[in-house]
Amino acid sequence: MPARSKAQQKAAGAALAAKRGEQPKSMLKGASKDMEASMTESELEELAATKRKTLPERKG
């Protein structure tokens, strides 16, 4: 499933980095913290890989 907003794509990228150990989990806040705990690495990769050009800043 592709990301629905730039904010969601950015949060997925942060969560993915923490899941891979590239940044400490303690740096995560809000949605990225929830995403890291509840999603698999492949799900996060799919969200983070979404092209940002056509996405709105925030959904809603």
PDB file of N, CA, C and O in Angstrom, chain B, residues numbered from 101:
ATOM      1  N   MET B 101       0.844  -1.184   0.000  1.00  0.00           N
ATOM      2  CA  MET B 101       0.000   0.000   0.000  1.00  0.00           C
ATOM      3  C   MET B 101       0.886   1.242   0.000  1.00  0.00           C
ATOM      4  O   MET B 101       1.764   1.373   0.853  1.00  0.00           O
ATOM      5  N   PRO B 102       0.674   2.123  -0.911  1.00  0.00           N
ATOM      6  CA  PRO B 102       1.489   3.340  -0.946  1.00  0.00           C
ATOM      7  C   PRO B 102       1.072   4.329   0.148  1.00  0.00           C
ATOM      8  O   PRO B 102      -0.056   4.295   0.640  1.00  0.00           O
ATOM      9  N   ALA B 103       1.992   5.193   0.509  1.00  0.00           N
ATOM     10  CA  ALA B 103       1.698   6.232   1.502  1.00  0.00           C
ATOM     11  C   ALA B 103       0.644   7.184   0.946  1.00  0.00           C
ATOM     12  O   ALA B 103       0.574   7.403  -0.264  1.00  0.00           O
ATOM     13  N   ARG B 104      -0.171   7.745   1.828  1.00  0.00           N
ATOM     14  CA  ARG B 104      -1.245   8.644   1.406  1.00  0.00           C
ATOM     15  C   ARG B 104      -0.899  10.106   1.590  1.00  0.00           C
ATOM     16  O   ARG B 104      -1.640  10.980   1.139  1.00  0.00           O
ATOM     17  N   SER B 105       0.223  10.386   2.251  1.00  0.00           N
ATOM     18  CA  SER B 105       0.653  11.776   2.425  1.00  0.00           C
ATOM     19  C   SER B 105       2.170  11.802   2.625  1.00  0.00           C
ATOM     20  O   SER B 105       2.794  10.782   2.917  1.00  0.00           O
ATOM     21  N   LYS B 106       2.737  12.983   2.461  1.00  0.00           N
ATOM     22  CA  LYS B 106       4.180  13.149   2.677  1.00  0.00           C
ATOM     23  C   LYS B 106       4.531  12.877   4.134  1.00  0.00           C
ATOM     24  O   LYS B 106       5.590  12.320   4.425  1.00  0.00           O
ATOM     25  N   ALA B 107       3.657  13.263   5.041  1.00  0.00           N
ATOM     26  CA  ALA B 107       3.904  13.045   6.465  1.00  0.00           C
ATOM     27  C   ALA B 107       3.957  11.551   6.775  1.00  0.00           C
ATOM     28  O   ALA B 107       4.808  11.106   7.545  1.00  0.00           O
ATOM     29  N   GLN B 108       3.051  10.777   6.178  1.00  0.00           N
ATOM     30  CA  GLN B 108       3.035   9.335   6.399  1.00  0.00           C
ATOM     31  C   GLN B 108       4.291   8.687   5.807  1.00  0.00           C
ATOM     32  O   GLN B 108       4.860   7.777   6.410  1.00  0.00           O
ATOM     33  N   GLN B 109       4.718   9.144   4.652  1.00  0.00           N
ATOM     34  CA  GLN B 109       5.910   8.605   4.002  1.00  0.00           C
ATOM     35  C   GLN B 109       7.155   8.893   4.838  1.00  0.00           C
ATOM     36  O   GLN B 109       8.030   8.039   4.984  1.00  0.00           O
ATOM     37  N   LYS B 110       7.219  10.091   5.377  1.00  0.00           N
ATOM     38  CA  LYS B 110       8.364  10.491   6.209  1.00  0.00           C
ATOM     39  C   LYS B 110       8.396   9.692   7.517  1.00  0.00           C
ATOM     40  O   LYS B 110       9.464   9.264   7.954  1.00  0.00           O
ATOM     41  N   ALA B 111       7.231   9.492   8.141  1.00  0.00           N
ATOM     42  CA  ALA B 111       7.159   8.717   9.377  1.00  0.00           C
ATOM     43  C   ALA B 111       7.560   7.269   9.126  1.00  0.00           C
ATOM     44  O   ALA B 111       8.233   6.660   9.958  1.00  0.00           O
ATOM     45  N   ALA B 112       7.154   6.715   7.990  1.00  0.00           N
ATOM     46  CA  ALA B 112       7.519   5.339   7.658  1.00  0.00           C
ATOM     47  C   ALA B 112       9.031   5.217   7.463  1.00  0.00           C
ATOM     48  O   ALA B 112       9.632   4.225   7.875  1.00  0.00           O
ATOM     49  N   GLY B 113       9.637   6.208   6.847  1.00  0.00           N
ATOM     50  CA  GLY B 113      11.088   6.195   6.667  1.00  0.00           C
ATOM     51  C   GLY B 113      11.825   6.225   7.991  1.00  0.00           C
ATOM     52  O   GLY B 113      12.820   5.521   8.163  1.00  0.00           O
ATOM     53  N   ALA B 114      11.354   7.026   8.920  1.00  0.00           N
ATOM     54  CA  ALA B 114      11.978   7.099  10.241  1.00  0.00           C
ATOM     55  C   ALA B 114      11.814   5.779  10.989  1.00  0.00           C
ATOM     56  O   ALA B 114      12.753   5.297  11.622  1.00  0.00           O
ATOM     57  N   ALA B 115      10.614   5.196  10.915  1.00  0.00           N
ATOM     58  CA  ALA B 115      10.359   3.920  11.583  1.00  0.00           C
ATOM     59  C   ALA B 115      11.206   2.807  10.975  1.00  0.00           C
ATOM     60  O   ALA B 115      11.707   1.942  11.694  1.00  0.00           O
ATOM     61  N   LEU B 116      11.364   2.827   9.669  1.00  0.00           N
ATOM     62  CA  LEU B 116      12.174   1.824   8.987  1.00  0.00           C
ATOM     63  C   LEU B 116      13.639   1.921   9.412  1.00  0.00           C
ATOM     64  O   LEU B 116      14.288   0.903   9.652  1.00  0.00           O
ATOM     65  N   ALA B 117      14.151   3.133   9.503  1.00  0.00           N
ATOM     66  CA  ALA B 117      15.532   3.325   9.936  1.00  0.00           C
ATOM     67  C   ALA B 117      15.741   2.794  11.348  1.00  0.00           C
ATOM     68  O   ALA B 117      16.770   2.182  11.633  1.00  0.00           O
ATOM     69  N   ALA B 118      14.779   3.022  12.230  1.00  0.00           N
ATOM     70  CA  ALA B 118      14.892   2.529  13.602  1.00  0.00           C
ATOM     71  C   ALA B 118      14.801   1.005  13.641  1.00  0.00           C
ATOM     72  O   ALA B 118      15.536   0.356  14.385  1.00  0.00           O
ATOM     73  N   LYS B 119      13.907   0.438  12.846  1.00  0.00           N
ATOM     74  CA  LYS B 119      13.751  -1.019  12.819  1.00  0.00           C
ATOM     75  C   LYS B 119      15.026  -1.690  12.312  1.00  0.00           C
ATOM     76  O   LYS B 119      15.377  -2.778  12.769  1.00  0.00           O
ATOM     77  N   ARG B 120      15.713  -1.055  11.381  1.00  0.00           N
ATOM     78  CA  ARG B 120      16.959  -1.605  10.841  1.00  0.00           C
ATOM     79  C   ARG B 120      18.160  -1.322  11.737  1.00  0.00           C
ATOM     80  O   ARG B 120      19.247  -1.849  11.502  1.00  0.00           O
ATOM     81  N   GLY B 121      17.972  -0.494  12.761  1.00  0.00           N
ATOM     82  CA  GLY B 121      19.056  -0.169  13.676  1.00  0.00           C
ATOM     83  C   GLY B 121      19.935   0.971  13.200  1.00  0.00           C
ATOM     84  O   GLY B 121      21.022   1.179  13.739  1.00  0.00           O
ATOM     85  N   GLU B 122      19.483   1.711  12.199  1.00  0.00           N
ATOM     86  CA  GLU B 122      20.257   2.829  11.665  1.00  0.00           C
ATOM     87  C   GLU B 122      20.139   4.082  12.528  1.00  0.00           C
ATOM     88  O   GLU B 122      20.985   4.973  12.453  1.00  0.00           O
ATOM     89  N   GLN B 123      19.099   4.147  13.340  1.00  0.00           N
ATOM     90  CA  GLN B 123      18.940   5.238  14.298  1.00  0.00           C
ATOM     91  C   GLN B 123      18.268   4.657  15.541  1.00  0.00           C
ATOM     92  O   GLN B 123      17.539   3.670  15.444  1.00  0.00           O
ATOM     93  N   PRO B 124      18.505   5.256  16.702  1.00  0.00           N
ATOM     94  CA  PRO B 124      17.923   4.699  17.930  1.00  0.00           C
ATOM     95  C   PRO B 124      16.406   4.841  17.970  1.00  0.00           C
ATOM     96  O   PRO B 124      15.852   5.844  17.520  1.00  0.00           O
ATOM     97  N   LYS B 125      15.743   3.827  18.515  1.00  0.00           N
ATOM     98  CA  LYS B 125      14.289   3.847  18.634  1.00  0.00           C
ATOM     99  C   LYS B 125      13.821   4.970  19.553  1.00  0.00           C
ATOM    100  O   LYS B 125      12.682   5.425  19.445  1.00  0.00           O
ATOM    101  N   SER B 126      14.678   5.411  20.443  1.00  0.00           N
ATOM    102  CA  SER B 126      14.327   6.479  21.373  1.00  0.00           C
ATOM    103  C   SER B 126      14.099   7.816  20.667  1.00  0.00           C
ATOM    104  O   SER B 126      13.496   8.720  21.245  1.00  0.00           O
ATOM    105  N   MET B 127      14.570   7.952  19.428  1.00  0.00           N
ATOM    106  CA  MET B 127      14.379   9.192  18.675  1.00  0.00           C
ATOM    107  C   MET B 127      13.008   9.271  18.015  1.00  0.00           C
ATOM    108  O   MET B 127      12.613  10.334  17.538  1.00  0.00           O
ATOM    109  N   LEU B 128      12.272   8.150  17.983  1.00  0.00           N
ATOM    110  CA  LEU B 128      10.964   8.134  17.334  1.00  0.00           C
ATOM    111  C   LEU B 128       9.917   8.815  18.198  1.00  0.00           C
ATOM    112  O   LEU B 128       9.959   8.739  19.426  1.00  0.00           O
ATOM    113  N   LYS B 129       8.968   9.487  17.534  1.00  0.00           N
ATOM    114  CA  LYS B 129       7.848  10.142  18.214  1.00  0.00           C
ATOM    115  C   LYS B 129       6.578   9.860  17.438  1.00  0.00           C
ATOM    116  O   LYS B 129       6.624   9.582  16.240  1.00  0.00           O
ATOM    117  N   GLY B 130       5.464   9.929  18.108  1.00  0.00           N
ATOM    118  CA  GLY B 130       4.154   9.881  17.462  1.00  0.00           C
ATOM    119  C   GLY B 130       3.934   8.688  16.552  1.00  0.00           C
ATOM    120  O   GLY B 130       4.130   7.542  16.953  1.00  0.00           O
ATOM    121  N   ALA B 131       3.522   8.969  15.314  1.00  0.00           N
ATOM    122  CA  ALA B 131       3.142   7.935  14.363  1.00  0.00           C
ATOM    123  C   ALA B 131       4.297   7.001  14.025  1.00  0.00           C
ATOM    124  O   ALA B 131       4.093   5.798  13.868  1.00  0.00           O
ATOM    125  N   SER B 132       5.506   7.541  13.913  1.00  0.00           N
ATOM    126  CA  SER B 132       6.639   6.693  13.551  1.00  0.00           C
ATOM    127  C   SER B 132       6.917   5.654  14.648  1.00  0.00           C
ATOM    128  O   SER B 132       7.331   4.534  14.350  1.00  0.00           O
ATOM    129  N   LYS B 133       6.691   6.023  15.899  1.00  0.00           N
ATOM    130  CA  LYS B 133       6.891   5.096  17.014  1.00  0.00           C
ATOM    131  C   LYS B 133       5.871   3.961  16.940  1.00  0.00           C
ATOM    132  O   LYS B 133       6.211   2.796  17.145  1.00  0.00           O
ATOM    133  N   ASP B 134       4.619   4.309  16.646  1.00  0.00           N
ATOM    134  CA  ASP B 134       3.566   3.301  16.508  1.00  0.00           C
ATOM    135  C   ASP B 134       3.825   2.405  15.296  1.00  0.00           C
ATOM    136  O   ASP B 134       3.636   1.190  15.363  1.00  0.00           O
ATOM    137  N   MET B 135       4.254   3.005  14.197  1.00  0.00           N
ATOM    138  CA  MET B 135       4.535   2.239  12.977  1.00  0.00           C
ATOM    139  C   MET B 135       5.653   1.234  13.212  1.00  0.00           C
ATOM    140  O   MET B 135       5.552   0.087  12.778  1.00  0.00           O
ATOM    141  N   GLU B 136       6.700   1.640  13.881  1.00  0.00           N
ATOM    142  CA  GLU B 136       7.848   0.768  14.122  1.00  0.00           C
ATOM    143  C   GLU B 136       7.427  -0.468  14.911  1.00  0.00           C
ATOM    144  O   GLU B 136       7.906  -1.573  14.656  1.00  0.00           O
ATOM    145  N   ALA B 137       6.528  -0.269  15.868  1.00  0.00           N
ATOM    146  CA  ALA B 137       6.101  -1.367  16.724  1.00  0.00           C
ATOM    147  C   ALA B 137       5.094  -2.292  16.045  1.00  0.00           C
ATOM    148  O   ALA B 137       5.076  -3.490  16.327  1.00  0.00           O
ATOM    149  N   SER B 138       4.264  -1.765  15.165  1.00  0.00           N
ATOM    150  CA  SER B 138       3.154  -2.555  14.642  1.00  0.00           C
ATOM    151  C   SER B 138       3.317  -3.058  13.213  1.00  0.00           C
ATOM    152  O   SER B 138       2.523  -3.890  12.774  1.00  0.00           O
ATOM    153  N   MET B 139       4.309  -2.587  12.476  1.00  0.00           N
ATOM    154  CA  MET B 139       4.446  -2.967  11.072  1.00  0.00           C
ATOM    155  C   MET B 139       5.737  -3.744  10.837  1.00  0.00           C
ATOM    156  O   MET B 139       6.720  -3.592  11.563  1.00  0.00           O
ATOM    157  N   THR B 140       5.705  -4.584   9.797  1.00  0.00           N
ATOM    158  CA  THR B 140       6.903  -5.334   9.426  1.00  0.00           C
ATOM    159  C   THR B 140       7.833  -4.442   8.615  1.00  0.00           C
ATOM    160  O   THR B 140       7.434  -3.378   8.142  1.00  0.00           O
ATOM    161  N   GLU B 141       9.072  -4.884   8.462  1.00  0.00           N
ATOM    162  CA  GLU B 141      10.047  -4.115   7.691  1.00  0.00           C
ATOM    163  C   GLU B 141       9.593  -3.966   6.236  1.00  0.00           C
ATOM    164  O   GLU B 141       9.773  -2.905   5.638  1.00  0.00           O
ATOM    165  N   SER B 142       9.011  -5.013   5.668  1.00  0.00           N
ATOM    166  CA  SER B 142       8.572  -4.924   4.267  1.00  0.00           C
ATOM    167  C   SER B 142       7.408  -3.954   4.097  1.00  0.00           C
ATOM    168  O   SER B 142       7.333  -3.259   3.083  1.00  0.00           O
ATOM    169  N   GLU B 143       6.501  -3.894   5.069  1.00  0.00           N
ATOM    170  CA  GLU B 143       5.399  -2.930   5.009  1.00  0.00           C
ATOM    171  C   GLU B 143       5.937  -1.502   5.089  1.00  0.00           C
ATOM    172  O   GLU B 143       5.482  -0.619   4.363  1.00  0.00           O
ATOM    173  N   LEU B 144       6.897  -1.287   5.968  1.00  0.00           N
ATOM    174  CA  LEU B 144       7.493   0.042   6.109  1.00  0.00           C
ATOM    175  C   LEU B 144       8.252   0.436   4.849  1.00  0.00           C
ATOM    176  O   LEU B 144       8.203   1.591   4.427  1.00  0.00           O
ATOM    177  N   GLU B 145       8.954  -0.521   4.247  1.00  0.00           N
ATOM    178  CA  GLU B 145       9.670  -0.248   2.994  1.00  0.00           C
ATOM    179  C   GLU B 145       8.709   0.222   1.913  1.00  0.00           C
ATOM    180  O   GLU B 145       9.004   1.162   1.174  1.00  0.00           O
ATOM    181  N   GLU B 146       7.557  -0.438   1.823  1.00  0.00           N
ATOM    182  CA  GLU B 146       6.568  -0.078   0.805  1.00  0.00           C
ATOM    183  C   GLU B 146       6.043   1.343   1.012  1.00  0.00           C
ATOM    184  O   GLU B 146       5.907   2.101   0.052  1.00  0.00           O
ATOM    185  N   LEU B 147       5.752   1.699   2.248  1.00  0.00           N
ATOM    186  CA  LEU B 147       5.289   3.058   2.534  1.00  0.00           C
ATOM    187  C   LEU B 147       6.385   4.091   2.287  1.00  0.00           C
ATOM    188  O   LEU B 147       6.136   5.142   1.696  1.00  0.00           O
ATOM    189  N   ALA B 148       7.585   3.787   2.738  1.00  0.00           N
ATOM    190  CA  ALA B 148       8.691   4.735   2.624  1.00  0.00           C
ATOM    191  C   ALA B 148       9.130   4.937   1.174  1.00  0.00           C
ATOM    192  O   ALA B 148       9.664   5.992   0.833  1.00  0.00           O
ATOM    193  N   ALA B 149       8.912   3.941   0.324  1.00  0.00           N
ATOM    194  CA  ALA B 149       9.355   4.018  -1.069  1.00  0.00           C
ATOM    195  C   ALA B 149       8.386   4.793  -1.971  1.00  0.00           C
ATOM    196  O   ALA B 149       8.679   4.996  -3.149  1.00  0.00           O
ATOM    197  N   THR B 150       7.257   5.219  -1.448  1.00  0.00           N
ATOM    198  CA  THR B 150       6.274   5.962  -2.235  1.00  0.00           C
ATOM    199  C   THR B 150       6.882   7.266  -2.745  1.00  0.00           C
ATOM    200  O   THR B 150       7.530   7.991  -1.989  1.00  0.00           O
ATOM    201  N   LYS B 151       6.676   7.560  -4.013  1.00  0.00           N
ATOM    202  CA  LYS B 151       7.149   8.819  -4.590  1.00  0.00           C
ATOM    203  C   LYS B 151       6.374   9.971  -3.959  1.00  0.00           C
ATOM    204  O   LYS B 151       5.155   9.890  -3.806  1.00  0.00           O
ATOM    205  N   ARG B 152       7.067  11.032  -3.595  1.00  0.00           N
ATOM    206  CA  ARG B 152       6.453  12.141  -2.849  1.00  0.00           C
ATOM    207  C   ARG B 152       5.854  13.227  -3.732  1.00  0.00           C
ATOM    208  O   ARG B 152       5.082  14.056  -3.252  1.00  0.00           O
ATOM    209  N   LYS B 153       6.196  13.233  -4.997  1.00  0.00           N
ATOM    210  CA  LYS B 153       5.833  14.354  -5.864  1.00  0.00           C
ATOM    211  C   LYS B 153       4.329  14.648  -5.889  1.00  0.00           C
ATOM    212  O   LYS B 153       3.930  15.812  -5.845  1.00  0.00           O
ATOM    213  N   THR B 154       3.501  13.619  -5.958  1.00  0.00           N
ATOM    214  CA  THR B 154       2.062  13.843  -6.097  1.00  0.00           C
ATOM    215  C   THR B 154       1.294  13.749  -4.784  1.00  0.00           C
ATOM    216  O   THR B 154       0.068  13.859  -4.780  1.00  0.00           O
ATOM    217  N   LEU B 155       1.991  13.548  -3.675  1.00  0.00           N
ATOM    218  CA  LEU B 155       1.315  13.397  -2.389  1.00  0.00           C
ATOM    219  C   LEU B 155       1.011  14.747  -1.747  1.00  0.00           C
ATOM    220  O   LEU B 155       1.789  15.691  -1.887  1.00  0.00           O
ATOM    221  N   PRO B 156      -0.126  14.844  -1.036  1.00  0.00           N
ATOM    222  CA  PRO B 156      -0.376  16.058  -0.249  1.00  0.00           C
ATOM    223  C   PRO B 156       0.529  16.083   0.978  1.00  0.00           C
ATOM    224  O   PRO B 156       1.041  15.040   1.385  1.00  0.00           O
ATOM    225  N   GLU B 157       0.733  17.249   1.569  1.00  0.00           N
ATOM    226  CA  GLU B 157       1.550  17.348   2.786  1.00  0.00           C
ATOM    227  C   GLU B 157       0.966  16.487   3.893  1.00  0.00           C
ATOM    228  O   GLU B 157       1.680  15.712   4.529  1.00  0.00           O
ATOM    229  N   ARG B 158      -0.321  16.625   4.118  1.00  0.00           N
ATOM    230  CA  ARG B 158      -1.033  15.864   5.149  1.00  0.00           C
ATOM    231  C   ARG B 158      -2.375  15.423   4.590  1.00  0.00           C
ATOM    232  O   ARG B 158      -2.975  16.102   3.757  1.00  0.00           O
ATOM    233  N   LYS B 159      -2.826  14.287   5.056  1.00  0.00           N
ATOM    234  CA  LYS B 159      -4.130  13.773   4.648  1.00  0.00           C
ATOM    235  C   LYS B 159      -5.219  14.485   5.431  1.00  0.00           C
ATOM    236  O   LYS B 159      -5.138  14.618   6.652  1.00  0.00           O
ATOM    237  N   GLY B 160      -6.236  14.940   4.717  1.00  0.00           N
ATOM    238  CA  GLY B 160      -7.388  15.510   5.393  1.00  0.00           C
ATOM    239  C   GLY B 160      -7.411  16.956   5.591  1.00  0.00           C
ATOM    240  O   GLY B 160      -8.366  17.486   6.159  1.00  0.00           O
TER     241      GLY B 160
END
